[in-house]
């Protein structure tokens, strides 16, 4: 990989004839949006290139880039972890956060979901690193509130499946115009208490600023998401 990159960095990147690989660290939610669109675009302009999606968590953002385990990471950074000085980024899109439940859930019949009923319902959420408290619960704590969080999982797909087969509800990201059709059979309703917006960003290490390969890939990803779906 280093040999390939060294060659690419010597001059202009020839995407059409390249067999280079790009590794992107991201959650399964982000991958469900990025991978289909990226591979479709690459099939037309760089048919021999390879894409590798690898798991990503907030605490790994800097590490995977510093250790060259990934070319890019895509996700939402928060103030919970300080950004390393070498981390460069561009905004891609800003998801909404909605309350998700199965279509036949009793709360779905309400014209408006009250804060009291919302907090007392059985919740599931996604914590990519395991037992760490999800960011929405940190937001509720800052307001002196607490919901009935009974399940955490480390994949969004697992959360959707659990919601579909139970009375669990969740606060999950929804990217209008971008979301994969994974919410079939589920109901989306407004969250009674909306948390501050999050921005999904593209991250890379500053050492790649002069890489023709990374610059080409960065431009492609920004064209796919930022220009068409600005935050």
N, C-alpha and C positions, 0 to 999 in steps of 0.2 A: 504494500500500500504506500509506504513512504517513497519507494522508487517511482511509482506512478505519479504521485503528487509532485515529486521533484521535477519530473519531466513536464508536467502540466504547468508548473510555475515558471518555466523558462520562457513561455510565450503565450500565444493565444490558445484558448481551449477549443478543440475541435469536437463539439458534442456529437455530431452526426456519426463520427467514426470512433468514438471513445467507448471503451469497455470498462471504464472506471466504476467504482462502487461509491455510493453515498450512504452513510449511516446517520440516522436521525433518532435521537432519544425523545420519546413522547409517551403519554398515557394512551391506553386503548381508546379512550374517547377521542383524543386528538388524532390518533392514527386512523380511526374510522372516517375522519373527514379528509385528512391529508393524503393518505396512501392511494385511494382510488383516483383522485384528481391528478396527483403527481405522476403515477404510473401511466395514466392515459396520455398526459402531455409528453412524457418521455418516450412513449411508443412512437410518437410522431417525429420528435426532434432529436432523440438520442436513443435509438432502439436497442443498442447493446449495453446500455448502462444498467447497473443493478442497484436496487434500493433495499436497505436493511433497516427495519424499525426495531429499536431496542427499548426496553422498559426505562421509564424515567420517573423520578420523584423530585420534589423540591430540594431536598438536601443533596441530591446528586447533580444538580444543574452544573455547578462549577467543576465538580470532580470529573465527570465524563468527558468534558471538553479539555480540561487541563491534562488529563492522562491520555488524550487522543483515542478514547473509546468511541467517540462519535464526532462527526463533522459539524453537526448542528443539534440543538435541542429546540423543541417547540412546546410551549406551555405557558402557564400563568405564574409569574413570580409574585411574591408578596413581601411585605415588610418584615415578615417573621424571620427571614434569613437575609443577612447582608450580602449584597452582590459583590463578587470578586472584581478587582480593578480591571482584570483582563477581559471581562465579559462585555461583548458588544451585542446590541439588539436592535430590532425594528418591530414595531407593532404590526400584527396581522389582522386580527378581528377581535371584537368584544362580544362575548356570549351574554345572553340574558340568563337569569336563574329563575327557574319555575318549579312549582310543586308538582311532582309526578305521582300518579296513583293508577291502579287498574281501572278500566273503564266502568266497571260495575261497583266501584268502591262507594260505601254509604256517604262519604263526604263529597263525592262528586255530584250528588243531587242538590247540594246547597247552592243558592245563587251567589253567595259570597262566603269564603272560608274565613271564619273569625280567628283572631290570634289565639284565643283560648283553646278552641278545638284543634287548631294547627299544632300548638305546643304539646297538647296532651295525647295526640295520636302517636302510634308506634312508628318511629322513623328508622330508615336505613340511610347510610351515607358512605361515601367512598373516601378512604384514607390510604393513599398509595404506599405509605410506609408502615401500614399496619394499625397499631393501637393509638397512634397520635390523634389528638382531637381534631376533627375536620374544621376547616376555616369558618364555616357558617356558625358552628358552635362557639368559636372564639368571638365572633361578631355578636351573638346573642348574649354572651357573658358580659361584653362591654356595655350592654343595655340592661344588665341585671336580670336577664331572662335565661331560661333553660328549657330545652325541648326534651321529649321522651325518646332519646336515641338508644335503640335496643340492639342494633346490628351495624357493624362496620365491615366493609369488604375492601379488597385492594384492587378491584377491577370494576369499571363502569358496567361492563356487560353482565357481571354477576348481580349488580344492583338492579338493573332492568329486569332480569329474569326473576329475581326474588319479588319485586314489586308486582310483576304480572301474575304471580301465583299466590299472593297473600294480601293481607290488609295493610301492609307496610306502605308508607309514603316516603318521599324523599325530596330534597332540594337539589336539583341537578342542572348542569348547564344546558342551554338550548341555543344553538347558533342558527338563526333563521336563514334559510337559503343554503345552508351548508350541511346541516345535520344529516347523517345517514338514516335510512328508514328502519331504525332499530326500536322505535317507540310504538310500533304497531300494537293496537290493543290497549294502549295506555292513554290516560287523560292528563293534560297539562292545564293547570290553573295558576293564577297569579299567587305569588307568595305574599302572605299578609304583611310581612316585614322584609322589605327588600334590602339586601346587603349592598355595600358599595360595589360598583362595577369592577369586573376583572378584565384584564386585557391579555389575550393570547399573543405571545411574542415569539419571534425567531431569534435564537441566540447562537453566537459563534465566538471562538477565541480570537483575540486580536492578532495572534501570530499568522492568521490566514488572510489578513487584510490585503496582502499582495498576491494571493493565489488566484490564478485565472480560473481554475476549476471551481473554487469556492465562490468567487464573484459571480460566475455564470449561474451556479445553482441558487445562490441567494437572490439574484435578479428574477429567476424563474419562479421561485416560491413567493416572492413579493408580488409578482404579476398575477399569480394564481389566486392570491388571497387579499393582500393589502389593497390593491388598486380597485378591485371589484367589490370588496366588502370592508370598507374602512371602518375602524372602531369609532 
